[in-house]
Amino acid sequence: MNLYSKIEPTLLMHIINRARDIQQGRVDLVPPDEYIQCAAIRMDQGKTFKPHKHKITFKETTITQESWVVIRGMVQVTLYDIDDTVIHTDVLEPGDCSITLIGGHNYLAMHDNTIVYEYKTGPYTGQNNDKVMICLK
């Protein structure tokens, strides 16, 4: 599910991908010009790819983009528009992921012992350089 700004309707802000919707093969979830890249890959037993490594490149990022993948439990996600208003609230289950390209987000664990993987673009230079808190009205 691609979520666009209500203020700027062509601006892709957030992506939610459900584990149950992943089809056979590889599907890129994020446009190639974004800093964070994510693909969903469903493979049958024995499927592989050529061993490889990635070249060292220097890429400058201008925004921190973030993704959460729920491993165990359930997480309520609230996603915000560029003016800090809520554009979508949802519940993520194990295997689901959310990706924030721009805009705010908030997560609420709905069960004890919830586990998520968080991925974001780096390098990370600390909370004071990286975050602006949203004042809830």
N, C-alpha and C positions, 0 to 999 in steps of 0.2 A: 504494500500500500504506500503510494507516494503522497506526501502531504505538502501542499503548496501554501504560501503566504496568502492570507485574505487581503493584505495590504497591497502586495505586489504579486498578482496571481500567476506569474510565470516563474517565480522564485521557488525552487524545490528546497524545502527546509528540513524535512524529516522523512525517514523511510522505516516502515515496520515490515518485517518478513517473518512469516509463519513457517515453522518446520514442516507442518503438514502440507504446505503448498510447494515444497521443493520438488522439482521434476528431475528426471534422469539427465545427467550431464551437468554442464556448468552454465550458470546464469550470473552475469555481472549485475549486482544490485545497485551500484553507484555509477553515475556518469564518469567517464574516464578523465575529465578535467578537474575532478575534486581531489583534495589532498588525501582523504581516507579512501581506501579501496576495499571493497568487500564483494565476494562472490559466494553463491550457494552452489555446492557441488554434491550431487548424489551419484554414488558409484556402486556397482555390483562387485562381488567378490572377485579378486584377481585383477581388477582394473588398476592401472598405475600410470605413470608418466615418466619421461626421461629425467634422470637425476640432474639437478642443476643448482646453480647458486646465482645470486643477484649481484650485479655490478655495483661498485661503490659510486654513488652519484651524490651530488650536493643539490638539494632542493630546498628552497626557502618557502616556508608556509606562512600564511598571513592570519590564519585563524585555527584554533584548536577544534577539530571535529572528533566526535566521540561515538562509540558503539557499545551497547550492552548485549550480551548473550546470556540468557537465563539457562542455568545448568540444573538447578533444583529449586522447587518452590514456585511461587508466582509473584510477579512484580507489577504494580500499577504504575504506568508511565503517564506523565502529564507533559504535553509538548506545547511550547509557546511560540507565538508569532514574533515578528521583528519589533512590534510595539509592546511586547510582554503580555499580551492577552493570550488566553488558552485557545489553541486551535484544535486540540484533540486529546482525549484521555482514553486509555486502553489498558488491557491486562495482558501481560506477556507470560506465557507458559514455558516449560522446559523446551529448549531448542529454538525458541523464538528470539529474534533480535530487533533492536531499534538502532537506528543510525541518525545522528543529528549532524547536519551539514552546517546549519546556521540557525540561530534562535536558541531559546532556552529549553531546559528539560528538568524534570524532577522525577525521582523514582521512590516508590514506597514498597518495602517488602511486605507481603501479605501472609507469610508463614514464617515460623521459626526455622532457622538453619537454611534459609534461602541462600543460594550460591549463584553468583553471576561472574562472567568474565567481562572486564571493561577494557576496551581498546580505544586509544586516541592517538592523534598525530603528536609527534614530539619534535624537538626535545621539550621536556617539561621544565619550566623555569620557576615553578612555585605558584601557589594560589594567588598571591597578590598581582602577579604579572599575567595570570591566565583567566581569572574569573571576575565577573560582575554579578553580584547577587540581585535577584529579582524581588522587588518589594511586593508582597501579596496584598491585594486590596480587599 
